[in-house]
Amino acid sequence: MSQQSINAPRPGDDEENASDAVTGGQTFASAQGADDLLDEIDAVLEENAETFVRSFVQKGGE
Amino acid sequence: MSGGGLTTERPMGIETEFGVLHVDLEERTRAGAGSAILLSHLTVAAYALLAPAEGERGRRVRWDYGDESPLRDARGFELQRAAAHPTQLTDEVKDAHLPSVELDGPVRGSDVAPEGTDDEVLAWAVHRSIGNSVLRSGARWYVDHAHPEYSAPEVLRAREAVVADRAGELVAREAMAIVERAEGIPDVALYKNNTDGKGASYGTHENYLLDRSVPFEDVVAVLLPFLTTRQVLVGAGRVGRGARGSEPGFQISSRADFMEAEVGLETTLNRPIVNTRDEPHADASRFRRLHVIIGDANLLEESTFLKLGTTSLVLAALEAQHRTGAEILPELRLADPVAAVRAISHDPSLRTTVELADGRSLTALQIQREILDAVAAVADRTDAETDQVLTSWGELLDLLAEDPMLAADRVEWVAKLRLLEQYRRRHGDLDWADPRLLAIDLQFSDLRPGRGLFGKLRAAGQVRTLVTEEEVAEAVTTPPASTRAHLRGQLITHHPGAVPSAGWDVITLAGEEEGHRLRLADPRQGSAAWCEQHGVDPVADLDTLLTALHRAVGDR
């Protein structure tokens, strides 16, 4: 468990990949990116989540 | 054992059943799951009959379930003269003895769609229950029970499988777009997921061709610990626990709570971790088809890549163990595999240990590490894909052990969990029972452009990709070169009028005077390399082609 890959992403939960988020500025930029993404998700999320979830009914398959 | 030289190469493929919904909320609420079959037929017919990319409007290549009689030729390749007229060849297609058959009803009247607008063609297709087709890519696109299903063409490598699997997403998108454009036809939304969270599950199955001589009890012994624990690497994540989601919370695998047995034949009830279905669609004396039903539908490319790559390598180690008598794979008998699947899935911290028959208690990561080390010791690391799979497998085990969030751009369940956690924090630490979190889980896999949340993650660069959009788009209409899917797809593409039907191991060619059934009982036969070696040019005119095929089988 000791070998850390050179490609491995860094700690934190919002950077795009390992090459970003090296400096504070870039970290801020990608945190901003995560915020933008959440805004977008809020915009696209089904208006009435409860009704949507309730109406998502499938038959079993396979 | 040293230098075993094992690689990821083997015939394999992925089948995906899509979740299917009315876009219109009123219709959806009124119909419930009652319109699932109708919507599935619309979806399948839309792409099979109306997608310009698939050739002549209104025509499709029918699915052929193949023969059950063993091949007479031990080489597994033969060409039989068939009935004289193309229409008879169509009627000969055995569409009538497998489960999904009733959905592709017996031929009454013409099998060719009427002239007319898109909605007229779709209405005809639904009336006729058109539910089966073979695409230019060599894929099967059909209605399975109450879901549209894309069975990707056979490939030999994990990366090819990723491309073919992603191509299925584009087929689904195009089908939705065609339905949307048709007047008076209800719009359809497709989801690449595995459960509605209300007790229904539908599958994403993997298939691997395996040496028949390996005793099945050995397959089971090796696969139970492997499949039970691989979810930590390739799970898709799910909000809700229990088949009906009755307990709030996040879990790693969308399929875990639907696994009820260790080994068995069923796929719809009492689902087993190791499925025993064994129609090899190949020479059954040499091959077994391992049908894996425990896997999640994956959107993240590295997840699909690892799912196929690691499983293929484990099977290669198993085959080598049987062949050489050497001990390669570690003894990892779980005390209770079914309970272990759930326990592991229900703990995203990955600290849960499961009990082994020998008294040890190990985490899923530790079990995967033992399997990886054993496989790596006999793998051919000069093989680029094998090396890539082993490297990625090891890196992800390290990252997940350190902190799962470190793998959020490479492991699908972590990518989903990170998004959910960000959303929870933004909205004041939402409870896991909040319908918005359940909605995010469902919308994660929405395949409509601009709607799917995974698509948003990808567009934002928050998850890694492995293949290019260009090659995925090309794979929609181009078969993989490495298997018999090549010959199937090329013949369908270049001789559209002369291929009334095809199946995994059979292609019917209808000439003016007589027809032929070509049987390919080894998935490597019919590959681009095989065709070249045998002087078979799928683009050549039909007579030339048939002569070449006859020569290839040594008939003439």
Contacts between the chains, C-beta under 8 A, distances in Angstrom:
chain1	res1	chain2	res2	distance
A	1	B	369	7.9
A	1	B	397	7.6
A	1	B	398	5.4
A	1	B	401	5.2
A	1	B	402	7.6
A	2	B	398	8.0
A	3	B	394	7.3
A	3	B	398	6.5
A	4	B	398	6.6
A	5	B	391	7.4
A	5	B	395	4.2
A	5	B	398	7.3
A	7	B	395	7.0
A	8	B	395	6.0
A	8	B	398	7.5
A	8	B	399	5.8
A	8	B	406	6.8
A	9	B	399	7.5
A	9	B	406	5.7
A	9	B	407	7.3
A	9	B	408	7.2
A	9	B	409	5.4
A	9	B	410	7.4
A	10	B	406	7.6
A	11	B	403	6.7
A	11	B	405	7.7
A	11	B	406	6.2
A	12	B	405	8.0
A	13	B	405	5.0
A	13	B	408	6.1
A	13	B	418	5.2
A	13	B	421	7.4
A	13	B	422	7.3
A	14	B	422	7.5
A	16	B	409	7.3
A	16	B	460	7.3
A	16	B	461	4.1
A	16	B	462	5.8
A	17	B	409	6.1
A	17	B	461	7.0
A	17	B	464	6.7
A	33	B	460	6.0
A	33	B	461	7.9
A	33	B	462	7.8
A	34	B	422	6.0
A	34	B	462	7.8
A	36	B	460	7.6
A	37	B	419	7.9
A	37	B	456	6.2
A	37	B	457	7.3
A	37	B	460	5.1
A	37	B	462	7.2
A	38	B	422	5.9
A	38	B	423	6.2
A	38	B	426	5.6
A	40	B	456	5.9
A	41	B	419	7.6
A	41	B	423	6.8
A	41	B	440	7.1
A	41	B	453	6.0
A	41	B	456	6.6
A	44	B	443	7.5
A	44	B	450	7.1
A	44	B	451	6.2
A	44	B	453	7.5
A	44	B	456	7.5
A	45	B	436	6.7
A	45	B	439	6.0
A	45	B	440	6.9
A	45	B	443	6.6
A	46	B	439	5.4
A	46	B	443	6.8
A	49	B	434	7.9
A	49	B	435	4.2
A	49	B	436	4.5
A	49	B	438	7.1
A	49	B	439	3.9
A	50	B	435	4.1
A	51	B	25	6.9
A	51	B	29	7.6
A	52	B	25	7.7
A	52	B	435	7.7
A	52	B	439	5.4
A	52	B	442	7.4
A	53	B	197	7.3
A	53	B	435	4.9
A	53	B	438	4.5
A	53	B	439	5.4
A	53	B	442	6.8
A	55	B	21	7.8
A	55	B	25	6.4
A	55	B	28	4.6
A	55	B	29	5.0
A	56	B	19	7.7
A	56	B	21	6.5
A	56	B	196	5.3
A	56	B	197	7.2
A	56	B	198	7.9
A	56	B	442	5.4
A	57	B	32	4.9
A	57	B	33	4.6
A	57	B	196	5.5
A	57	B	198	6.1
A	57	B	200	7.4
A	58	B	19	5.4
A	58	B	20	7.3
A	58	B	33	5.7
A	58	B	36	6.5
A	58	B	146	7.3
A	58	B	147	7.5
A	58	B	195	7.6
A	58	B	196	4.0
A	58	B	198	7.9
A	58	B	200	4.5
A	58	B	202	6.5
A	59	B	33	4.7
A	59	B	36	4.9
A	59	B	37	7.9
A	59	B	145	6.6
A	59	B	146	3.7
A	59	B	147	7.6
A	59	B	200	5.9
A	59	B	202	7.9
A	60	B	145	7.4
A	60	B	146	7.9
A	60	B	199	7.9
A	60	B	200	4.6
A	60	B	201	6.0
A	60	B	202	6.5
A	60	B	268	5.7
A	61	B	17	4.5
A	61	B	144	6.2
A	61	B	145	5.1
A	61	B	146	6.5
A	61	B	147	4.6
A	61	B	149	8.0
A	61	B	200	7.7
A	61	B	201	7.2
A	61	B	202	3.0
A	61	B	203	6.0
A	61	B	268	7.3
A	62	B	17	6.8
A	62	B	144	7.3
A	62	B	145	7.2
A	62	B	201	7.8
A	62	B	202	6.2
A	62	B	203	4.2
A	62	B	205	7.4
A	62	B	267	3.9
A	62	B	268	5.1
A	62	B	271	8.0
A	62	B	293	6.8
